[in-house]
Amino acid sequence: MESATVIRRPLVTEKNTAAAEQNRYAFEVDRRASKPDIKRAVEDLYKVRVLSVNTSNRIGKVRRTRFGYTRTPDLRKAVVRVHPDDRIELF
C-alpha cells in the first residue's frame, strides 16, 4: 500500500496530546494496513524512526435517529512510538 493511503489522519485529542510527550502518536489508518505498512508509512511521511506500532480496531456503533437506525463507521487506530530524538509536529 502507498504511504499516503495507509494513514488517513492524525488523532488529536487531549489524551493523545499528553501521550506525545512520551513520543507516542495516534493515527487513524486504513483497516487493511498491517503493522509493517503503518511503520513504513509513518517513516516515509514524517521522516522519523519508528520503534513500535500498536493497533486497535473499533467496531462502529448503531445509533438511532429520527429517520431510523444508522451506524457509525468502523475505525482502526494505530499508536506509534517514535525514537526519543525524533518529533512529529502535528500543529
N, CA, C and O atoms as CSV, one atom per row, in Angstrom:
chain,resi,resn,atom,element,x,y,z
A,1,MET,N,N,0.834,-1.182,0.000
A,1,MET,CA,C,0.000,0.000,0.000
A,1,MET,C,C,0.879,1.246,0.000
A,1,MET,O,O,1.998,1.228,0.512
A,2,GLU,N,N,0.367,2.315,-0.572
A,2,GLU,CA,C,1.100,3.576,-0.595
A,2,GLU,C,C,1.022,4.258,0.762
A,2,GLU,O,O,0.049,4.090,1.498
A,3,SER,N,N,2.048,5.023,1.084
A,3,SER,CA,C,2.111,5.682,2.386
A,3,SER,C,C,0.971,6.672,2.584
A,3,SER,O,O,0.438,6.798,3.686
A,4,ALA,N,N,0.599,7.368,1.526
A,4,ALA,CA,C,-0.453,8.380,1.638
A,4,ALA,C,C,-1.828,7.764,1.858
A,4,ALA,O,O,-2.712,8.422,2.406
A,5,THR,N,N,-2.027,6.522,1.444
A,5,THR,CA,C,-3.333,5.888,1.630
A,5,THR,C,C,-3.419,5.097,2.926
A,5,THR,O,O,-4.519,4.798,3.391
A,6,VAL,N,N,-2.283,4.754,3.515
A,6,VAL,CA,C,-2.297,3.980,4.759
A,6,VAL,C,C,-2.763,4.851,5.917
A,6,VAL,O,O,-3.649,4.455,6.675
A,7,ILE,N,N,-2.169,6.043,6.059
A,7,ILE,CA,C,-2.517,6.935,7.161
A,7,ILE,C,C,-3.594,7.897,6.687
A,7,ILE,O,O,-3.389,8.652,5.736
A,8,ARG,N,N,-4.738,7.867,7.353
A,8,ARG,CA,C,-5.835,8.752,6.963
A,8,ARG,C,C,-5.718,10.116,7.607
A,8,ARG,O,O,-5.819,11.138,6.928
A,9,ARG,N,N,-5.501,10.139,8.936
A,9,ARG,CA,C,-5.374,11.417,9.635
A,9,ARG,C,C,-4.802,11.175,11.015
A,9,ARG,O,O,-4.969,10.089,11.570
A,10,PRO,N,N,-4.127,12.167,11.583
A,10,PRO,CA,C,-3.689,12.035,12.966
A,10,PRO,C,C,-4.872,12.252,13.905
A,10,PRO,O,O,-5.758,13.057,13.618
A,11,LEU,N,N,-4.885,11.539,15.017
A,11,LEU,CA,C,-5.940,11.693,16.009
A,11,LEU,C,C,-5.432,12.637,17.091
A,11,LEU,O,O,-4.573,12.266,17.891
A,12,VAL,N,N,-5.958,13.850,17.116
A,12,VAL,CA,C,-5.520,14.864,18.065
A,12,VAL,C,C,-6.598,15.016,19.123
A,12,VAL,O,O,-7.619,15.666,18.902
A,13,THR,N,N,-6.356,14.404,20.281
A,13,THR,CA,C,-7.241,14.523,21.424
A,13,THR,C,C,-6.398,14.937,22.621
A,13,THR,O,O,-5.173,15.012,22.531
A,14,GLU,N,N,-7.049,15.202,23.724
A,14,GLU,CA,C,-6.311,15.587,24.923
A,14,GLU,C,C,-5.413,14.441,25.398
A,14,GLU,O,O,-4.273,14.667,25.803
A,15,LYS,N,N,-5.926,13.236,25.347
A,15,LYS,CA,C,-5.144,12.075,25.770
A,15,LYS,C,C,-3.956,11.840,24.842
A,15,LYS,O,O,-2.853,11.556,25.310
A,16,ASN,N,N,-4.170,11.955,23.535
A,16,ASN,CA,C,-3.089,11.739,22.592
A,16,ASN,C,C,-2.062,12.863,22.634
A,16,ASN,O,O,-0.883,12.628,22.371
A,17,THR,N,N,-2.490,14.075,22.958
A,17,THR,CA,C,-1.551,15.180,23.089
A,17,THR,C,C,-0.646,14.959,24.299
A,17,THR,O,O,0.546,15.261,24.241
A,18,ALA,N,N,-1.194,14.440,25.385
A,18,ALA,CA,C,-0.378,14.118,26.555
A,18,ALA,C,C,0.570,12.958,26.253
A,18,ALA,O,O,1.695,12.939,26.752
A,19,ALA,N,N,0.137,12.002,25.452
A,19,ALA,CA,C,0.988,10.862,25.098
A,19,ALA,C,C,2.123,11.273,24.169
A,19,ALA,O,O,3.135,10.577,24.088
A,20,ALA,N,N,1.971,12.388,23.470
A,20,ALA,CA,C,3.028,12.865,22.576
A,20,ALA,C,C,4.272,13.280,23.350
A,20,ALA,O,O,5.366,13.320,22.786
A,21,GLU,N,N,4.117,13.586,24.629
A,21,GLU,CA,C,5.281,13.909,25.454
A,21,GLU,C,C,6.159,12.682,25.673
A,21,GLU,O,O,7.357,12.819,25.922
A,22,GLN,N,N,5.582,11.491,25.585
A,22,GLN,CA,C,6.349,10.250,25.671
A,22,GLN,C,C,6.662,9.692,24.287
A,22,GLN,O,O,6.965,8.507,24.152
A,23,ASN,N,N,6.592,10.535,23.258
A,23,ASN,CA,C,6.880,10.170,21.863
A,23,ASN,C,C,5.939,9.087,21.344
A,23,ASN,O,O,6.368,8.182,20.630
A,24,ARG,N,N,4.654,9.178,21.701
A,24,ARG,CA,C,3.634,8.274,21.171
A,24,ARG,C,C,2.598,9.117,20.429
A,24,ARG,O,O,2.065,10.088,20.965
A,25,TYR,N,N,2.330,8.727,19.196
A,25,TYR,CA,C,1.408,9.476,18.343
A,25,TYR,C,C,0.348,8.529,17.803
A,25,TYR,O,O,0.647,7.389,17.447
A,26,ALA,N,N,-0.904,9.010,17.744
A,26,ALA,CA,C,-2.028,8.180,17.301
A,26,ALA,C,C,-2.504,8.633,15.929
A,26,ALA,O,O,-2.579,9.828,15.646
A,27,PHE,N,N,-2.821,7.669,15.089
A,27,PHE,CA,C,-3.297,7.927,13.737
A,27,PHE,C,C,-4.481,7.028,13.435
A,27,PHE,O,O,-4.564,5.900,13.921
A,28,GLU,N,N,-5.392,7.541,12.628
A,28,GLU,CA,C,-6.422,6.687,12.045
A,28,GLU,C,C,-5.831,6.117,10.767
A,28,GLU,O,O,-5.332,6.862,9.924
A,29,VAL,N,N,-5.884,4.801,10.620
A,29,VAL,CA,C,-5.243,4.140,9.489
A,29,VAL,C,C,-6.258,3.291,8.729
A,29,VAL,O,O,-7.362,3.029,9.206
A,30,ASP,N,N,-5.853,2.875,7.543
A,30,ASP,CA,C,-6.679,2.016,6.708
A,30,ASP,C,C,-6.857,0.675,7.414
A,30,ASP,O,O,-5.922,0.164,8.031
A,31,ARG,N,N,-8.047,0.112,7.323
A,31,ARG,CA,C,-8.349,-1.141,8.023
A,31,ARG,C,C,-7.533,-2.314,7.483
A,31,ARG,O,O,-7.295,-3.283,8.204
A,32,ARG,N,N,-7.108,-2.239,6.240
A,32,ARG,CA,C,-6.356,-3.348,5.635
A,32,ARG,C,C,-4.855,-3.253,5.874
A,32,ARG,O,O,-4.119,-4.169,5.507
A,33,ALA,N,N,-4.385,-2.167,6.481
A,33,ALA,CA,C,-2.954,-1.951,6.670
A,33,ALA,C,C,-2.416,-2.816,7.797
A,33,ALA,O,O,-3.051,-2.963,8.841
A,34,SER,N,N,-1.243,-3.385,7.575
A,34,SER,CA,C,-0.583,-4.176,8.613
A,34,SER,C,C,0.384,-3.283,9.390
A,34,SER,O,O,0.617,-2.134,9.015
A,35,LYS,N,N,0.939,-3.819,10.467
A,35,LYS,CA,C,1.875,-3.039,11.274
A,35,LYS,C,C,3.121,-2.623,10.486
A,35,LYS,O,O,3.556,-1.479,10.620
A,36,PRO,N,N,3.714,-3.507,9.666
A,36,PRO,CA,C,4.855,-3.047,8.858
A,36,PRO,C,C,4.468,-1.960,7.848
A,36,PRO,O,O,5.267,-1.067,7.568
A,37,ASP,N,N,3.250,-2.030,7.301
A,37,ASP,CA,C,2.781,-0.982,6.390
A,37,ASP,C,C,2.673,0.357,7.116
A,37,ASP,O,O,3.063,1.394,6.580
A,38,ILE,N,N,2.143,0.329,8.333
A,38,ILE,CA,C,1.971,1.560,9.106
A,38,ILE,C,C,3.330,2.135,9.483
A,38,ILE,O,O,3.540,3.345,9.400
A,39,LYS,N,N,4.243,1.280,9.893
A,39,LYS,CA,C,5.587,1.739,10.252
A,39,LYS,C,C,6.269,2.403,9.060
A,39,LYS,O,O,6.849,3.480,9.197
A,40,ARG,N,N,6.205,1.774,7.909
A,40,ARG,CA,C,6.823,2.312,6.696
A,40,ARG,C,C,6.188,3.643,6.305
A,40,ARG,O,O,6.888,4.563,5.883
A,41,ALA,N,N,4.868,3.749,6.442
A,41,ALA,CA,C,4.170,4.975,6.051
A,41,ALA,C,C,4.544,6.145,6.960
A,41,ALA,O,O,4.761,7.257,6.477
A,42,VAL,N,N,4.621,5.906,8.275
A,42,VAL,CA,C,4.980,6.980,9.201
A,42,VAL,C,C,6.423,7.422,8.965
A,42,VAL,O,O,6.719,8.616,9.002
A,43,GLU,N,N,7.317,6.471,8.726
A,43,GLU,CA,C,8.702,6.827,8.460
A,43,GLU,C,C,8.850,7.612,7.168
A,43,GLU,O,O,9.666,8.530,7.096
A,44,ASP,N,N,8.074,7.267,6.145
A,44,ASP,CA,C,8.144,7.983,4.870
A,44,ASP,C,C,7.547,9.385,4.963
A,44,ASP,O,O,8.139,10.345,4.470
A,45,LEU,N,N,6.383,9.508,5.589
A,45,LEU,CA,C,5.679,10.783,5.602
A,45,LEU,C,C,6.285,11.794,6.568
A,45,LEU,O,O,6.361,12.982,6.256
A,46,TYR,N,N,6.718,11.329,7.739
A,46,TYR,CA,C,7.171,12.252,8.778
A,46,TYR,C,C,8.679,12.244,8.991
A,46,TYR,O,O,9.183,13.024,9.798
A,47,LYS,N,N,9.411,11.384,8.289
A,47,LYS,CA,C,10.879,11.313,8.370
A,47,LYS,C,C,11.367,11.112,9.806
A,47,LYS,O,O,12.239,11.840,10.279
A,48,VAL,N,N,10.802,10.126,10.490
A,48,VAL,CA,C,11.185,9.774,11.856
A,48,VAL,C,C,11.502,8.279,11.909
A,48,VAL,O,O,11.200,7.535,10.975
A,49,ARG,N,N,12.113,7.854,13.010
A,49,ARG,CA,C,12.409,6.436,13.231
A,49,ARG,C,C,11.350,5.861,14.159
A,49,ARG,O,O,11.189,6.331,15.285
A,50,VAL,N,N,10.635,4.859,13.699
A,50,VAL,CA,C,9.558,4.246,14.467
A,50,VAL,C,C,10.108,3.049,15.225
A,50,VAL,O,O,10.762,2.183,14.644
A,51,LEU,N,N,9.837,3.005,16.538
A,51,LEU,CA,C,10.288,1.891,17.367
A,51,LEU,C,C,9.246,0.788,17.461
A,51,LEU,O,O,9.594,-0.392,17.416
A,52,SER,N,N,7.956,1.156,17.593
A,52,SER,CA,C,6.915,0.135,17.697
A,52,SER,C,C,5.588,0.696,17.207
A,52,SER,O,O,5.386,1.909,17.147
A,53,VAL,N,N,4.689,-0.220,16.857
A,53,VAL,CA,C,3.343,0.136,16.393
A,53,VAL,C,C,2.347,-0.747,17.133
A,53,VAL,O,O,2.467,-1.972,17.117
A,54,ASN,N,N,1.363,-0.126,17.781
A,54,ASN,CA,C,0.262,-0.843,18.411
A,54,ASN,C,C,-1.023,-0.458,17.695
A,54,ASN,O,O,-1.254,0.721,17.427
A,55,THR,N,N,-1.859,-1.437,17.381
A,55,THR,CA,C,-3.098,-1.163,16.664
A,55,THR,C,C,-4.294,-1.652,17.457
A,55,THR,O,O,-4.189,-2.561,18.281
A,56,SER,N,N,-5.442,-1.027,17.189
A,56,SER,CA,C,-6.699,-1.484,17.772
A,56,SER,C,C,-7.813,-1.210,16.773
A,56,SER,O,O,-7.803,-0.205,16.062
A,57,ASN,N,N,-8.767,-2.119,16.737
A,57,ASN,CA,C,-9.927,-1.980,15.856
A,57,ASN,C,C,-11.137,-1.611,16.693
A,57,ASN,O,O,-11.446,-2.276,17.681
A,58,ARG,N,N,-11.827,-0.537,16.288
A,58,ARG,CA,C,-13.048,-0.152,16.981
A,58,ARG,C,C,-14.222,-0.412,16.042
A,58,ARG,O,O,-14.262,0.108,14.927
A,59,ILE,N,N,-15.152,-1.198,16.489
A,59,ILE,CA,C,-16.332,-1.511,15.701
A,59,ILE,C,C,-17.319,-0.361,15.850
A,59,ILE,O,O,-17.525,0.150,16.951
A,60,GLY,N,N,-17.930,0.046,14.735
A,60,GLY,CA,C,-18.890,1.140,14.756
A,60,GLY,C,C,-20.141,0.781,15.540
A,60,GLY,O,O,-20.525,-0.385,15.628
A,61,LYS,N,N,-20.767,1.800,16.107
A,61,LYS,CA,C,-21.964,1.601,16.922
A,61,LYS,C,C,-23.215,1.912,16.116
A,61,LYS,O,O,-23.180,2.681,15.156
A,62,VAL,N,N,-24.313,1.305,16.520
A,62,VAL,CA,C,-25.609,1.585,15.917
A,62,VAL,C,C,-26.226,2.764,16.664
A,62,VAL,O,O,-26.343,2.734,17.889
A,63,ARG,N,N,-26.616,3.789,15.934
A,63,ARG,CA,C,-27.219,4.978,16.516
A,63,ARG,C,C,-28.647,5.112,16.006
A,63,ARG,O,O,-28.955,4.771,14.864
A,64,ARG,N,N,-29.506,5.614,16.877
A,64,ARG,CA,C,-30.892,5.827,16.483
A,64,ARG,C,C,-31.092,7.302,16.180
A,64,ARG,O,O,-30.735,8.165,16.982
A,65,THR,N,N,-31.660,7.581,15.026
A,65,THR,CA,C,-32.005,8.946,14.653
A,65,THR,C,C,-33.504,9.008,14.408
A,65,THR,O,O,-34.195,7.994,14.500
A,66,ARG,N,N,-33.999,10.177,14.100
A,66,ARG,CA,C,-35.436,10.303,13.858
A,66,ARG,C,C,-35.867,9.662,12.546
A,66,ARG,O,O,-37.059,9.487,12.296
A,67,PHE,N,N,-34.885,9.310,11.704
A,67,PHE,CA,C,-35.188,8.679,10.424
A,67,PHE,C,C,-34.953,7.175,10.441
A,67,PHE,O,O,-35.080,6.518,9.408
A,68,GLY,N,N,-34.615,6.626,11.591
A,68,GLY,CA,C,-34.348,5.196,11.694
A,68,GLY,C,C,-33.000,4.956,12.343
A,68,GLY,O,O,-32.523,5.772,13.132
A,69,TYR,N,N,-32.399,3.843,12.010
A,69,TYR,CA,C,-31.119,3.478,12.593
A,69,TYR,C,C,-30.009,3.713,11.583
A,69,TYR,O,O,-30.191,3.501,10.384
A,70,THR,N,N,-28.876,4.146,12.069
A,70,THR,CA,C,-27.696,4.330,11.243
A,70,THR,C,C,-26.504,3.777,12.011
A,70,THR,O,O,-26.619,3.474,13.198
A,71,ARG,N,N,-25.399,3.648,11.368
A,71,ARG,CA,C,-24.238,3.044,12.007
A,71,ARG,C,C,-23.022,3.930,11.797
A,71,ARG,O,O,-22.783,4.419,10.693
A,72,THR,N,N,-22.254,4.135,12.864
A,72,THR,CA,C,-21.016,4.887,12.739
A,72,THR,C,C,-19.968,3.986,12.090
A,72,THR,O,O,-20.040,2.766,12.235
A,73,PRO,N,N,-19.016,4.547,11.391
A,73,PRO,CA,C,-18.052,3.709,10.671
A,73,PRO,C,C,-17.081,2.993,11.603
A,73,PRO,O,O,-16.795,3.457,12.707
A,74,ASP,N,N,-16.578,1.844,11.128
A,74,ASP,CA,C,-15.534,1.126,11.842
A,74,ASP,C,C,-14.238,1.925,11.732
A,74,ASP,O,O,-14.031,2.653,10.761
A,75,LEU,N,N,-13.371,1.786,12.729
A,75,LEU,CA,C,-12.162,2.588,12.789
A,75,LEU,C,C,-10.996,1.719,13.220
A,75,LEU,O,O,-11.137,0.875,14.106
A,76,ARG,N,N,-9.855,1.920,12.603
A,76,ARG,CA,C,-8.626,1.274,13.051
A,76,ARG,C,C,-7.672,2.363,13.493
A,76,ARG,O,O,-7.386,3.299,12.747
A,77,LYS,N,N,-7.183,2.229,14.716
A,77,LYS,CA,C,-6.303,3.228,15.298
A,77,LYS,C,C,-4.928,2.615,15.494
A,77,LYS,O,O,-4.805,1.464,15.912
A,78,ALA,N,N,-3.892,3.393,15.188
A,78,ALA,CA,C,-2.516,2.952,15.400
A,78,ALA,C,C,-1.822,3.947,16.312
A,78,ALA,O,O,-1.860,5.154,16.073
A,79,VAL,N,N,-1.190,3.436,17.356
A,79,VAL,CA,C,-0.376,4.257,18.240
A,79,VAL,C,C,1.073,3.906,17.934
A,79,VAL,O,O,1.497,2.759,18.077
A,80,VAL,N,N,1.826,4.921,17.509
A,80,VAL,CA,C,3.188,4.724,17.037
A,80,VAL,C,C,4.154,5.317,18.054
A,80,VAL,O,O,3.998,6.468,18.463
A,81,ARG,N,N,5.153,4.534,18.464
A,81,ARG,CA,C,6.193,5.035,19.364
A,81,ARG,C,C,7.408,5.392,18.525
A,81,ARG,O,O,7.893,4.587,17.730
A,82,VAL,N,N,7.892,6.623,18.718
A,82,VAL,CA,C,8.961,7.187,17.904
A,82,VAL,C,C,10.238,7.247,18.734
A,82,VAL,O,O,10.185,7.329,19.961
A,83,HIS,N,N,11.371,7.207,18.065
A,83,HIS,CA,C,12.682,7.316,18.717
A,83,HIS,C,C,12.743,8.598,19.545
A,83,HIS,O,O,12.221,9.624,19.109
A,84,PRO,N,N,13.370,8.572,20.737
A,84,PRO,CA,C,13.394,9.760,21.614
A,84,PRO,C,C,13.992,11.019,20.983
A,84,PRO,O,O,13.652,12.129,21.393
A,85,ASP,N,N,14.869,10.868,20.000
A,85,ASP,CA,C,15.473,12.046,19.361
A,85,ASP,C,C,14.572,12.666,18.301
A,85,ASP,O,O,14.837,13.784,17.861
A,86,ASP,N,N,13.518,11.975,17.877
A,86,ASP,CA,C,12.651,12.443,16.788
A,86,ASP,C,C,11.355,13.007,17.364
A,86,ASP,O,O,10.919,12.615,18.447
A,87,ARG,N,N,10.758,13.917,16.633
A,87,ARG,CA,C,9.466,14.510,16.990
A,87,ARG,C,C,8.615,14.612,15.723
A,87,ARG,O,O,9.133,14.742,14.614
A,88,ILE,N,N,7.293,14.550,15.919
A,88,ILE,CA,C,6.338,14.795,14.839
A,88,ILE,C,C,5.573,16.059,15.209
A,88,ILE,O,O,4.941,16.124,16.263
A,89,GLU,N,N,5.631,17.045,14.352
A,89,GLU,CA,C,4.904,18.297,14.571
A,89,GLU,C,C,3.548,18.184,13.888
A,89,GLU,O,O,3.460,18.231,12.661
A,90,LEU,N,N,2.483,18.033,14.688
A,90,LEU,CA,C,1.140,17.871,14.124
A,90,LEU,C,C,0.403,19.200,13.995
A,90,LEU,O,O,-0.622,19.263,13.317
A,91,PHE,N,N,0.897,20.259,14.625
A,91,PHE,CA,C,0.204,21.534,14.591
A,91,PHE,C,C,0.965,22.531,13.765
A,91,PHE,O,O,0.530,23.674,13.621
